[in-house]
Amino acid sequence: MKIIIPVAGVGSRLRPHTHVTPKSLIRVAGKPIIDYILSQCLSLNFSEIVFIIGHLGDQIKSFIKTHYSFPMRFVRQTEFKGLGHAIYQARHLFEQDEDVVILLGDIIFNAHLSSIIGAQDNMLGVMTVSDPRRFGVVMMDESGYVTNLIEKPENPPSNVVIGGVYYFRSAYALFEAINYLFEHNITTKNEYQLTDAIKRLMYTGEKVKTFPISDWYDCGEKEALLETNEHLLRSANLQVRVPGSIIIPPVYIHESVEVKNSILGPNVSISEGCVIRNAIISHSIIGSDATVENAILTRSLIGDNAYLCEAPREMNIGPDSEIASSR
């Protein structure tokens, strides 16, 4: 069995951070997103993991090669034509047919992957969300078998959606279905979608069954990333103390961080090499080797190697005055 992890996207909703940092390497609760994904894989019996890279792909390749030693290969997607097109880039790495797991590289999730490996049917991880319009919506029968898939519909018929975790019994059958999309120019919103390839598999007689994803966290935009940080910090139950500063849990602070005369928390993650002085920070993520001085921050993302220093203000405010700074 092989695992394919597509990490080629540009992460446009997380700009300006993704101008210089791949989305999968952005840190949440002290770890890059890709670390959470790989932690789900390492207990599985796989032959190799194939990473589909593109935007800033050399950074991803360097990070994974530096921190992991499992069998891995990297394939570059030079044209961004959808998830189905991205998966097809790994076709030449399959010298023989075998089963394959696909995990999207920009989500954090918790699922019992070992329970679906070797299943008699293709398997599709699903979850329930309040607003399904940003997802592939799943329609299924009483037994959990998929009857239809609709990619990001304006009027969703269901709030059950694809969670970005897939198991296919035959990689060759999947690639053939994707190639069918190419040959007949079948696109959704001008992209070759994996959902359309799955529907093609179903049309040819393949069955696709759903399984639940218990925990799923979105990392696609700033507010979602901050919410994910909050959830992960709460579940980690970290005990952090810094002499001379006030810590309001939950907070993650890397052991290399220098903190002086500050109030940190709740829901703050501070990565390695940072310097925090005379600051009040809540509900924020601070990237590696950043410096924050004399600042009050909330609901903020501070990128790697950033320097933020605010000068003290002198004010002379008369009676019956009001000064307010909006977010």
C-alpha positions as a LaTeX table, in Angstrom:
\begin{tabular}{lrrr}
\hline
Residue & $x$ (\AA) & $y$ (\AA) & $z$ (\AA) \\
\hline
Met1 & 0.00 & 0.00 & 0.00 \\
Lys2 & 1.12 & 3.51 & $-0.84$ \\
Ile3 & 0.02 & 6.80 & 0.70 \\
Ile4 & $-0.36$ & 9.94 & $-1.43$ \\
Ile5 & $-0.34$ & 13.34 & 0.25 \\
Pro6 & $-0.94$ & 16.32 & $-2.07$ \\
Val7 & 0.75 & 19.47 & $-0.72$ \\
Ala8 & 1.09 & 21.49 & $-3.92$ \\
Gly9 & $-1.51$ & 24.20 & $-3.27$ \\
Val10 & $-0.60$ & 27.88 & $-3.02$ \\
Gly11 & $-2.71$ & 28.51 & 0.09 \\
Ser12 & $-4.15$ & 31.76 & $-1.23$ \\
Arg13 & $-6.53$ & 32.21 & 1.71 \\
Leu14 & $-3.58$ & 32.29 & 4.13 \\
Arg15 & $-1.63$ & 35.02 & 2.36 \\
Pro16 & 0.65 & 36.82 & 3.09 \\
His17 & 2.05 & 33.91 & 5.14 \\
Thr18 & 1.97 & 31.45 & 2.25 \\
His19 & 3.94 & 33.76 & $-0.02$ \\
Val20 & 7.08 & 32.39 & 1.67 \\
Thr21 & 5.89 & 29.41 & 3.74 \\
Pro22 & 3.97 & 26.39 & 2.37 \\
Lys23 & 0.62 & 25.96 & 4.08 \\
Ser24 & 1.54 & 22.47 & 5.28 \\
Leu25 & 4.53 & 23.90 & 7.19 \\
Ile26 & 2.57 & 26.58 & 9.04 \\
Arg27 & 2.64 & 25.78 & 12.74 \\
Val28 & $-0.43$ & 25.10 & 14.86 \\
Ala29 & $-0.09$ & 24.43 & 18.60 \\
Gly30 & 3.66 & 24.21 & 18.15 \\
Lys31 & 3.87 & 21.80 & 15.19 \\
Pro32 & 3.63 & 22.13 & 11.41 \\
Ile33 & 0.37 & 20.91 & 9.91 \\
Ile34 & 2.21 & 18.14 & 8.03 \\
Asp35 & 3.45 & 16.67 & 11.33 \\
Tyr36 & $-0.11$ & 16.04 & 12.49 \\
Ile37 & $-0.93$ & 14.31 & 9.20 \\
Leu38 & 2.15 & 12.11 & 9.24 \\
Ser39 & 1.50 & 11.07 & 12.84 \\
Gln40 & $-1.64$ & 9.34 & 11.52 \\
Cys41 & 0.45 & 7.41 & 8.98 \\
Leu42 & 3.47 & 6.12 & 10.84 \\
Ser43 & 1.72 & 3.17 & 12.47 \\
Leu44 & 0.42 & 1.90 & 9.10 \\
Asn45 & 2.10 & $-0.77$ & 6.99 \\
Phe46 & 2.88 & 1.25 & 3.86 \\
Ser47 & 5.57 & 0.80 & 1.21 \\
Glu48 & 6.14 & 4.53 & 0.75 \\
Ile49 & 4.54 & 7.95 & 1.00 \\
Val50 & 4.32 & 10.03 & $-2.16$ \\
Phe51 & 4.14 & 13.80 & $-1.73$ \\
Ile52 & 2.71 & 15.88 & $-4.57$ \\
Ile53 & 4.58 & 19.17 & $-4.28$ \\
Gly54 & 4.36 & 22.45 & $-6.16$ \\
His55 & 4.30 & 25.90 & $-4.55$ \\
Leu56 & 7.45 & 26.20 & $-2.37$ \\
Gly57 & 7.81 & 22.43 & $-2.70$ \\
Asp58 & 11.53 & 22.40 & $-1.98$ \\
Gln59 & 10.83 & 23.65 & 1.55 \\
Ile60 & 8.41 & 20.77 & 2.14 \\
Lys61 & 10.86 & 18.25 & 0.71 \\
Ser62 & 13.70 & 19.56 & 2.88 \\
Phe63 & 11.60 & 19.55 & 6.04 \\
Ile64 & 10.29 & 16.01 & 5.60 \\
Lys65 & 13.68 & 14.59 & 4.63 \\
Thr66 & 15.25 & 16.26 & 7.66 \\
His67 & 12.68 & 15.09 & 10.21 \\
Tyr68 & 11.57 & 11.67 & 8.89 \\
Ser69 & 13.25 & 8.54 & 7.56 \\
Phe70 & 10.40 & 6.45 & 6.10 \\
Pro71 & 10.43 & 5.56 & 2.35 \\
Met72 & 9.30 & 8.67 & 0.48 \\
Arg73 & 9.19 & 10.18 & $-2.99$ \\
Phe74 & 8.29 & 13.63 & $-4.25$ \\
Val75 & 6.47 & 14.47 & $-7.47$ \\
Arg76 & 6.08 & 18.03 & $-8.69$ \\
Gln77 & 2.75 & 19.29 & $-10.02$ \\
Thr78 & 3.60 & 22.02 & $-12.51$ \\
Glu79 & 0.05 & 22.86 & $-13.52$ \\
Phe80 & $-2.66$ & 23.33 & $-10.93$ \\
Lys81 & $-5.72$ & 21.73 & $-12.46$ \\
Gly82 & $-7.47$ & 20.31 & $-9.42$ \\
Leu83 & $-7.09$ & 17.52 & $-6.88$ \\
Gly84 & $-7.73$ & 14.75 & $-9.39$ \\
His85 & $-4.95$ & 16.12 & $-11.60$ \\
Ala86 & $-2.62$ & 16.32 & $-8.59$ \\
Ile87 & $-3.20$ & 12.67 & $-7.63$ \\
Tyr88 & $-2.59$ & 11.54 & $-11.22$ \\
Gln89 & 0.96 & 12.92 & $-11.07$ \\
Ala90 & 1.89 & 9.86 & $-8.96$ \\
Arg91 & 0.73 & 7.40 & $-11.65$ \\
His92 & 4.21 & 6.52 & $-12.90$ \\
Leu93 & 5.35 & 5.52 & $-9.39$ \\
Phe94 & 2.97 & 2.55 & $-9.28$ \\
Glu95 & 4.85 & $-0.26$ & $-11.02$ \\
Gln96 & 2.09 & $-2.67$ & $-10.03$ \\
Asp97 & $-1.48$ & $-2.26$ & $-8.87$ \\
Glu98 & $-1.97$ & $-1.87$ & $-5.13$ \\
Asp99 & $-4.25$ & $-0.16$ & $-2.67$ \\
Val100 & $-3.69$ & 3.51 & $-1.87$ \\
Val101 & $-4.57$ & 5.97 & 0.89 \\
Ile102 & $-4.95$ & 9.65 & 0.01 \\
Leu103 & $-4.71$ & 12.30 & 2.73 \\
Leu104 & $-5.09$ & 15.98 & 1.97 \\
Gly105 & $-2.08$ & 17.96 & 3.15 \\
Asp106 & $-3.88$ & 20.98 & 4.62 \\
Ile107 & $-6.13$ & 19.45 & 7.27 \\
Ile108 & $-5.65$ & 18.07 & 10.76 \\
Phe109 & $-7.82$ & 15.08 & 11.56 \\
Asn110 & $-8.20$ & 12.04 & 13.76 \\
Ala111 & $-9.40$ & 8.81 & 12.16 \\
His112 & $-8.73$ & 5.11 & 12.71 \\
Leu113 & $-6.96$ & 4.57 & 9.40 \\
Ser114 & $-5.86$ & 1.05 & 10.30 \\
Ser115 & $-9.52$ & $-0.02$ & 10.41 \\
Ile116 & $-10.10$ & 0.80 & 6.72 \\
Ile117 & $-6.90$ & $-0.67$ & 5.26 \\
Gly118 & $-7.75$ & $-3.82$ & 3.34 \\
Ala119 & $-11.48$ & $-3.09$ & 3.30 \\
Gln120 & $-13.59$ & $-4.85$ & 0.68 \\
Asp121 & $-14.87$ & $-1.50$ & $-0.61$ \\
Asn122 & $-13.34$ & 1.86 & $-1.40$ \\
Met123 & $-13.66$ & 4.06 & 1.69 \\
Leu124 & $-14.40$ & 7.74 & 2.06 \\
Gly125 & $-13.97$ & 9.65 & 5.34 \\
Val126 & $-16.91$ & 11.93 & 6.09 \\
Met127 & $-17.97$ & 14.43 & 8.74 \\
Thr128 & $-20.90$ & 16.69 & 9.51 \\
Val129 & $-20.49$ & 20.47 & 9.23 \\
Ser130 & $-22.77$ & 23.47 & 9.70 \\
Asp131 & $-21.90$ & 25.05 & 6.34 \\
Pro132 & $-21.20$ & 22.42 & 3.66 \\
Arg133 & $-20.91$ & 24.84 & 0.73 \\
Arg134 & $-17.09$ & 24.85 & 0.90 \\
Phe135 & $-16.83$ & 21.05 & 0.68 \\
Gly136 & $-17.69$ & 18.06 & $-1.41$ \\
Val137 & $-21.13$ & 17.00 & $-0.18$ \\
Val138 & $-21.87$ & 13.29 & 0.25 \\
Met139 & $-25.21$ & 11.60 & $-0.33$ \\
Met140 & $-25.47$ & 8.00 & 0.88 \\
Asp141 & $-27.93$ & 5.21 & 1.57 \\
Glu142 & $-28.88$ & 3.68 & 4.93 \\
Ser143 & $-25.89$ & 1.32 & 4.80 \\
Gly144 & $-23.40$ & 4.15 & 4.38 \\
Tyr145 & $-22.69$ & 3.55 & 0.69 \\
Val146 & $-22.20$ & 6.69 & $-1.39$ \\
Thr147 & $-24.96$ & 7.39 & $-3.91$ \\
Asn148 & $-23.75$ & 10.78 & $-5.14$ \\
Leu149 & $-21.08$ & 13.42 & $-4.60$ \\
Ile150 & $-21.52$ & 17.14 & $-5.26$ \\
Glu151 & $-18.49$ & 19.42 & $-5.24$ \\
Lys152 & $-19.08$ & 22.70 & $-3.31$ \\
Pro153 & $-22.78$ & 23.13 & $-4.14$ \\
Glu154 & $-24.58$ & 26.44 & $-3.71$ \\
Asn155 & $-27.61$ & 24.64 & $-2.25$ \\
Pro156 & $-26.26$ & 21.56 & $-0.42$ \\
Pro157 & $-28.69$ & 18.64 & $-0.14$ \\
Ser158 & $-26.85$ & 17.36 & 2.93 \\
Asn159 & $-24.48$ & 18.57 & 5.64 \\
Val160 & $-22.35$ & 15.42 & 5.41 \\
Val161 & $-19.13$ & 16.23 & 3.57 \\
Ile162 & $-15.86$ & 14.69 & 2.42 \\
Gly163 & $-13.17$ & 14.97 & 5.08 \\
Gly164 & $-10.11$ & 14.63 & 2.85 \\
Val165 & $-9.31$ & 11.01 & 3.80 \\
Tyr166 & $-9.68$ & 8.31 & 1.13 \\
Tyr167 & $-8.90$ & 4.61 & 0.69 \\
Phe168 & $-8.95$ & 2.98 & $-2.75$ \\
Arg169 & $-8.62$ & $-0.77$ & $-3.26$ \\
Ser170 & $-7.02$ & $-0.34$ & $-6.70$ \\
Ala171 & $-4.74$ & 2.54 & $-7.60$ \\
Tyr172 & $-4.95$ & 1.54 & $-11.26$ \\
Ala173 & $-8.75$ & 1.78 & $-11.22$ \\
Leu174 & $-8.50$ & 5.23 & $-9.65$ \\
Phe175 & $-5.96$ & 6.45 & $-12.21$ \\
Glu176 & $-8.08$ & 5.07 & $-15.02$ \\
Ala177 & $-11.09$ & 7.00 & $-13.69$ \\
Ile178 & $-9.05$ & 10.21 & $-13.52$ \\
Asn179 & $-7.73$ & 9.65 & $-17.03$ \\
Tyr180 & $-11.34$ & 9.28 & $-18.20$ \\
Leu181 & $-11.93$ & 12.83 & $-16.94$ \\
Phe182 & $-8.96$ & 14.05 & $-19.00$ \\
Glu183 & $-10.08$ & 12.26 & $-22.17$ \\
His184 & $-13.63$ & 13.61 & $-21.94$ \\
Asn185 & $-12.69$ & 16.99 & $-20.45$ \\
Ile186 & $-14.93$ & 16.47 & $-17.43$ \\
Thr187 & $-14.29$ & 19.30 & $-15.00$ \\
Thr188 & $-16.07$ & 20.97 & $-12.11$ \\
Lys189 & $-15.38$ & 24.66 & $-11.71$ \\
Asn190 & $-12.67$ & 24.29 & $-14.38$ \\
Glu191 & $-10.73$ & 21.66 & $-12.42$ \\
Tyr192 & $-10.33$ & 17.88 & $-12.60$ \\
Gln193 & $-11.86$ & 16.89 & $-9.30$ \\
Leu194 & $-11.27$ & 13.73 & $-7.32$ \\
Thr195 & $-15.01$ & 13.66 & $-6.59$ \\
Asp196 & $-15.72$ & 13.30 & $-10.31$ \\
Ala197 & $-13.22$ & 10.43 & $-10.53$ \\
Ile198 & $-14.96$ & 8.70 & $-7.62$ \\
Lys199 & $-18.31$ & 9.10 & $-9.39$ \\
Arg200 & $-16.74$ & 7.53 & $-12.47$ \\
Leu201 & $-15.59$ & 4.56 & $-10.33$ \\
Met202 & $-19.14$ & 4.18 & $-9.03$ \\
Tyr203 & $-20.51$ & 4.29 & $-12.60$ \\
Thr204 & $-18.21$ & 1.39 & $-13.57$ \\
Gly205 & $-19.50$ & $-0.73$ & $-10.67$ \\
Glu206 & $-17.09$ & 0.12 & $-7.85$ \\
Lys207 & $-18.66$ & 0.62 & $-4.44$ \\
Val208 & $-17.65$ & 3.47 & $-2.13$ \\
Lys209 & $-18.53$ & 3.29 & 1.56 \\
Thr210 & $-18.24$ & 6.05 & 4.14 \\
Phe211 & $-16.56$ & 6.01 & 7.54 \\
Pro212 & $-16.64$ & 8.74 & 10.21 \\
Ile213 & $-13.85$ & 11.18 & 10.99 \\
Ser214 & $-14.22$ & 12.07 & 14.66 \\
Asp215 & $-11.99$ & 15.13 & 14.85 \\
Trp216 & $-11.37$ & 17.39 & 11.87 \\
Tyr217 & $-9.78$ & 20.82 & 11.92 \\
Asp218 & $-9.67$ & 23.30 & 9.06 \\
Cys219 & $-6.37$ & 25.09 & 8.41 \\
Gly220 & $-7.32$ & 26.88 & 5.22 \\
Glu221 & $-7.72$ & 30.45 & 6.46 \\
Lys222 & $-6.72$ & 32.67 & 9.36 \\
Glu223 & $-9.80$ & 32.39 & 11.58 \\
Ala224 & $-10.06$ & 28.63 & 11.05 \\
Leu225 & $-6.36$ & 28.24 & 11.84 \\
Leu226 & $-6.76$ & 30.15 & 15.12 \\
Glu227 & $-9.75$ & 28.00 & 16.08 \\
Thr228 & $-7.77$ & 24.86 & 15.32 \\
Asn229 & $-4.92$ & 26.17 & 17.47 \\
Glu230 & $-7.38$ & 26.68 & 20.32 \\
His231 & $-8.82$ & 23.14 & 20.06 \\
Leu232 & $-5.40$ & 21.48 & 19.93 \\
Leu233 & $-4.04$ & 23.49 & 22.85 \\
Arg234 & $-7.02$ & 22.55 & 25.00 \\
Ser235 & $-6.62$ & 18.86 & 24.22 \\
Ala236 & $-2.85$ & 18.93 & 24.86 \\
Asn237 & $-3.32$ & 20.13 & 28.47 \\
Leu238 & 0.16 & 21.71 & 28.61 \\
Gln239 & 1.58 & 23.09 & 31.84 \\
Val240 & 3.61 & 26.22 & 31.11 \\
Arg241 & 5.28 & 28.52 & 33.63 \\
Val242 & 7.52 & 31.50 & 32.90 \\
Pro243 & 9.11 & 33.36 & 35.84 \\
Gly244 & 8.36 & 37.08 & 35.70 \\
Ser245 & 5.43 & 36.71 & 33.29 \\
Ile246 & 1.78 & 35.70 & 33.54 \\
Ile247 & 0.59 & 32.64 & 31.63 \\
Ile248 & $-3.14$ & 32.08 & 31.08 \\
Pro249 & $-3.63$ & 28.52 & 29.78 \\
Pro250 & $-3.86$ & 26.90 & 27.36 \\
Val251 & $-0.54$ & 28.07 & 25.94 \\
Tyr252 & 2.32 & 26.44 & 24.04 \\
Ile253 & 5.76 & 28.02 & 24.35 \\
His254 & 8.80 & 26.30 & 22.85 \\
Glu255 & 11.60 & 25.80 & 25.34 \\
Ser256 & 13.94 & 28.05 & 23.33 \\
Val257 & 11.64 & 31.09 & 23.55 \\
Glu258 & 12.76 & 34.13 & 25.56 \\
Val259 & 9.85 & 35.69 & 27.46 \\
Lys260 & 10.16 & 38.76 & 29.67 \\
Asn261 & 7.55 & 40.82 & 31.49 \\
Ser262 & 4.61 & 39.60 & 29.40 \\
Ile263 & 1.07 & 38.27 & 29.70 \\
Leu264 & 0.47 & 35.31 & 27.38 \\
Gly265 & $-2.79$ & 33.47 & 26.82 \\
Pro266 & $-5.23$ & 32.04 & 26.52 \\
Asn267 & $-4.85$ & 30.10 & 23.25 \\
Val268 & $-1.36$ & 31.24 & 22.29 \\
Ser269 & 1.30 & 29.20 & 20.46 \\
Ile270 & 4.86 & 30.52 & 20.28 \\
Ser271 & 7.36 & 28.62 & 18.14 \\
Glu272 & 11.09 & 28.10 & 18.58 \\
Gly273 & 13.59 & 30.93 & 18.66 \\
Cys274 & 11.10 & 33.70 & 19.46 \\
Val275 & 11.69 & 36.71 & 21.69 \\
Ile276 & 8.66 & 38.13 & 23.54 \\
Arg277 & 9.17 & 41.22 & 25.69 \\
Asn278 & 6.66 & 43.55 & 27.36 \\
Ala279 & 3.80 & 42.04 & 25.38 \\
Ile280 & 0.20 & 41.03 & 25.97 \\
Ile281 & $-0.80$ & 38.26 & 23.56 \\
Ser282 & $-4.00$ & 36.18 & 23.38 \\
His283 & $-5.64$ & 33.90 & 20.79 \\
Ser284 & $-2.62$ & 34.10 & 18.47 \\
Ile285 & 0.09 & 32.05 & 16.73 \\
Ile286 & 3.66 & 33.32 & 16.64 \\
Gly287 & 5.95 & 31.71 & 14.05 \\
Ser288 & 9.57 & 30.68 & 14.60 \\
Asp289 & 12.36 & 33.20 & 15.26 \\
Ala290 & 9.92 & 36.11 & 15.53 \\
Thr291 & 10.30 & 39.05 & 17.90 \\
Val292 & 7.37 & 40.82 & 19.55 \\
Glu293 & 8.04 & 43.79 & 21.84 \\
Asn294 & 5.81 & 46.39 & 23.50 \\
Ala295 & 2.74 & 45.04 & 21.70 \\
Ile296 & $-0.82$ & 44.02 & 22.51 \\
Leu297 & $-2.02$ & 41.28 & 20.15 \\
Thr298 & $-5.18$ & 39.22 & 19.83 \\
Arg299 & $-6.42$ & 36.93 & 17.04 \\
Ser300 & $-3.13$ & 37.45 & 15.21 \\
Leu301 & $-0.81$ & 35.38 & 13.02 \\
Ile302 & 2.83 & 36.47 & 13.16 \\
Gly303 & 5.03 & 34.80 & 10.55 \\
Asp304 & 8.50 & 33.28 & 10.85 \\
Asn305 & 11.36 & 35.77 & 11.33 \\
Ala306 & 8.94 & 38.69 & 11.74 \\
Tyr307 & 9.87 & 41.65 & 13.92 \\
Leu308 & 7.10 & 43.63 & 15.65 \\
Cys309 & 8.02 & 46.45 & 18.03 \\
Glu310 & 5.52 & 49.12 & 18.98 \\
Ala311 & 6.70 & 52.34 & 20.61 \\
Pro312 & 5.07 & 53.45 & 23.86 \\
Arg313 & 2.48 & 56.18 & 23.31 \\
Glu314 & 2.18 & 59.42 & 25.25 \\
Met315 & $-1.40$ & 60.67 & 25.47 \\
Asn316 & $-3.13$ & 63.72 & 26.97 \\
Ile317 & $-6.87$ & 62.94 & 27.03 \\
Gly318 & $-9.37$ & 65.46 & 28.28 \\
Pro319 & $-12.57$ & 64.81 & 30.28 \\
Asp320 & $-15.55$ & 63.14 & 28.62 \\
Ser321 & $-13.35$ & 61.79 & 25.79 \\
Glu322 & $-13.43$ & 58.36 & 24.15 \\
Ile323 & $-10.68$ & 56.71 & 22.11 \\
Ala324 & $-11.33$ & 53.27 & 20.65 \\
Ser325 & $-9.32$ & 51.13 & 18.24 \\
Ser326 & $-11.39$ & 48.79 & 16.08 \\
Arg327 & $-10.22$ & 45.33 & 15.01 \\
\hline
\end{tabular}
